[in-house]
Amino acid sequence: MIKEERYLRANIPLKIYGLSEKSVTITFGSAVDSGLLDLITNFNQLLLDNPFSGLITTVPAYTTLTVVYDPLTVKLSDLPGEACFEKVSAHLNKIAEIKIEKSEAIANQLVIPVCYGGDFGKDILTVANANNLTQSEVVDIHTAGHYTIFMIGFVPGFAYMGGMDDRLSTPRKQMPAAKIPAGSVGIAGNQTGIYPMETPGGWQIIGRTPLKMFDVNRKQPSLLGGGDRVSFKAIDQAEFNAYAEIGI
């Protein structure tokens, strides 16, 4: 039985396509914006609150929601239809038809301390020169923004954030770096993001946070999640070291 809750209704026909033998993807739109993010976030929560037999996990993205399931369990379920795609689609469309009131998703608000420039942000001059700004103006603009996490991907805990001021928009590096340190704050196009662990990468690195963005020993390993709201606070080297000593 479907449980009704106060989430944002998907009041458009669902566009569902098979991704593999054990997953389908729902396309909610084509433009990346906060309204679409709320729709995907709330529909995802509604599905998790009302799972079908065989549901394994869901993967929200910029404009889509991928639903992963166990084919054998779905096949043996009492969902209407013959093939797994038909059965899963039937449940998803039933979710979409629930008459519920619109509500705003409750998002976590986080302030991320960042030490900009120097050895922590060697590409800040690249960003400044690309946009006819000084390095100080890059920091001022970046810390004045309010960002929304649209998706987690690439590596565990890597948050893709929208809402960056167009004055900081800078292309990715032509040649990716072999090692980007954990905590590095970067810019790629009109997005900003934080590398949660050391990994190769092509974003323009403007600073680094001392916070542990991903820690397998935490109950929730990733510090950031889809739909969270983020702002940045500039700190100096001494403050960076103080945070690092605490081991947050």
Sequence and secondary structure as in RCSB ss.txt:
>XXXX:A:sequence
MIKEERYLRANIPLKIYGLSEKSVTITFGSAVDSGLLDLITNFNQLLLDNPFSGLITTVPAYTTLTVVYDPLTVK
LSDLPGEACFEKVSAHLNKIAEIKIEKSEAIANQLVIPVCYGGDFGKDILTVANANNLTQSEVVDIHTAGHYTIF
MIGFVPGFAYMGGMDDRLSTPRKQMPAAKIPAGSVGIAGNQTGIYPMETPGGWQIIGRTPLKMFDVNRKQPSLLG
GGDRVSFKAIDQAEFNAYAEIGI
>XXXX:A:secstr
     S     S  EEEEEETTEEEEE  SS  HHHHHHHHHHHHHHHHS  TTEEEEEE SSEEEEEE HHHHH
TS  SSSSHHHHHHHHHHHHHT           EEEEEEEESGGG TTHHHHHHHTT  HHHHHHHHHH  EEEE
EE SSTT EEEE   GGG B   SS EEEE TTEEEEEBTEEEE SSSEEE SEEEEE  S SB TTSSS BS  
TT EEEEEE  HHHHHHHHHHT 
